[in-house]
Amino acid sequence: MSSYISVNYGAIYPLLKRREERNYIAVVTEEAREVGCSRKIYEITEKGRDRWHQKMLEHPKESWIKSRYRFLIKFLFFSDLEPAERIKLIEHRLMVCKLRQEYIQSKKTENIQVEPYQF
């Protein structure tokens, strides 16, 4: 598992534009450049903070790999959550891991070969 997240520049700028249109972020300053597009510096709005908080607490149905990465991202931003919310996220992750462990054990019991990459 990688220790960084790769961002596609072709995806980040349209994403920033959509977030700005939805009032989740706002341009603080815009610096003109001699060549190319201007440089924008954004800040998160109150509506954006509320949305961020909401997204931090949700548990979408997704693959084992995606859920692992999602939890790691949330873990990086634990300071944005109240202690009780952090505990809920950790408890949810623990439950997901236990379910995954039970699934792997059931496959081994059924003599089904489980590939190591699935862990």
C-alpha positions as CSV (number, residue, x, y, z in Angstrom):
1,M,0.0,0.0,0.0
2,S,1.3,3.4,-0.9
3,S,1.9,6.1,1.6
4,Y,0.7,8.9,-0.6
5,I,-2.3,9.8,-2.7
6,S,-1.9,10.5,-6.4
7,V,-4.0,13.3,-7.8
8,N,-4.7,13.7,-11.5
9,Y,-4.5,17.3,-12.5
10,G,-7.1,16.8,-15.1
11,A,-9.5,16.0,-12.3
12,I,-8.5,18.5,-9.6
13,Y,-9.3,21.7,-11.5
14,P,-12.8,20.7,-12.5
15,L,-13.3,19.5,-8.9
16,L,-12.2,22.9,-7.5
17,K,-14.5,24.7,-10.0
18,R,-17.5,22.5,-8.9
19,R,-16.7,23.1,-5.2
20,E,-16.5,26.9,-5.8
21,E,-19.8,26.8,-7.7
22,R,-21.4,25.0,-4.8
23,N,-20.0,27.6,-2.3
24,Y,-17.8,25.0,-0.5
25,I,-14.7,27.0,-1.2
26,A,-14.0,30.6,-2.2
27,V,-11.2,32.3,-4.0
28,V,-9.1,34.4,-1.5
29,T,-6.7,35.8,-4.0
30,E,-6.0,35.5,-7.6
31,E,-2.6,36.2,-9.0
32,A,-2.2,37.1,-12.7
33,R,0.7,35.3,-14.5
34,E,2.6,36.3,-17.6
35,V,2.0,32.9,-19.1
36,G,-0.9,30.5,-18.6
37,C,-3.8,30.7,-16.3
38,S,-3.9,32.9,-13.2
39,R,-3.1,31.3,-9.8
40,K,-6.0,31.0,-7.4
41,I,-5.7,30.5,-3.6
42,Y,-8.8,29.1,-2.0
43,E,-10.3,28.9,1.5
44,I,-13.0,26.6,2.8
45,T,-16.3,28.3,3.5
46,E,-18.6,27.6,6.4
47,K,-20.8,25.6,4.1
48,G,-17.7,23.7,2.9
49,R,-16.8,22.9,6.6
50,D,-20.2,21.5,7.2
51,R,-20.0,19.4,4.0
52,W,-16.5,18.2,5.0
53,H,-17.8,17.2,8.5
54,Q,-20.7,15.3,6.9
55,K,-18.4,13.4,4.5
56,M,-16.0,12.5,7.4
57,L,-18.8,10.8,9.2
58,E,-20.4,8.8,6.4
59,H,-19.7,5.2,5.6
60,P,-20.5,4.5,1.9
61,K,-20.8,1.0,0.7
62,E,-17.5,0.4,-1.2
63,S,-14.8,-2.1,-1.8
64,W,-12.4,-3.3,0.9
65,I,-9.5,-1.4,-0.7
66,K,-11.4,1.9,-1.1
67,S,-12.7,1.7,2.5
68,R,-9.2,1.3,3.7
69,Y,-8.0,4.3,1.9
70,R,-11.0,6.3,2.9
71,F,-10.3,5.5,6.6
72,L,-6.7,6.5,6.3
73,I,-7.7,9.9,4.8
74,K,-10.2,10.4,7.6
75,F,-7.5,9.4,10.2
76,L,-5.2,12.1,8.8
77,F,-8.0,14.7,9.6
78,F,-9.1,13.3,13.0
79,S,-8.4,16.7,14.5
80,D,-11.4,18.0,12.6
81,L,-13.7,15.7,14.6
82,E,-14.9,15.6,18.2
83,P,-13.5,12.7,20.4
84,A,-16.8,10.8,20.3
85,E,-16.9,11.1,16.5
86,R,-13.4,9.7,16.3
87,I,-14.3,6.8,18.5
88,K,-17.3,6.0,16.2
89,L,-15.1,6.0,13.1
90,I,-12.6,3.7,14.8
91,E,-15.4,1.4,16.0
92,H,-16.9,1.3,12.5
93,R,-13.5,0.5,11.0
94,L,-12.9,-2.3,13.5
95,M,-16.3,-3.8,12.7
96,V,-15.5,-3.7,8.9
97,C,-12.1,-5.4,9.6
98,K,-13.7,-8.1,11.7
99,L,-16.3,-8.7,8.9
100,R,-13.5,-9.0,6.4
101,Q,-11.6,-11.4,8.6
102,E,-14.7,-13.6,9.0
103,Y,-15.2,-13.6,5.2
104,I,-11.5,-14.7,4.6
105,Q,-11.8,-17.4,7.3
106,S,-15.1,-18.7,5.7
107,K,-13.3,-19.0,2.3
108,K,-10.5,-20.9,3.9
109,T,-12.9,-23.2,5.6
110,E,-14.6,-23.9,2.3
111,N,-11.1,-24.7,0.9
112,I,-11.3,-21.8,-1.5
113,Q,-7.9,-20.3,-2.3
114,V,-7.7,-16.7,-1.1
115,E,-5.1,-14.5,-2.8
116,P,-2.8,-12.6,-0.5
117,Y,-3.5,-9.3,-2.3
118,Q,-7.0,-9.4,-1.0
119,F,-5.9,-8.7,2.5
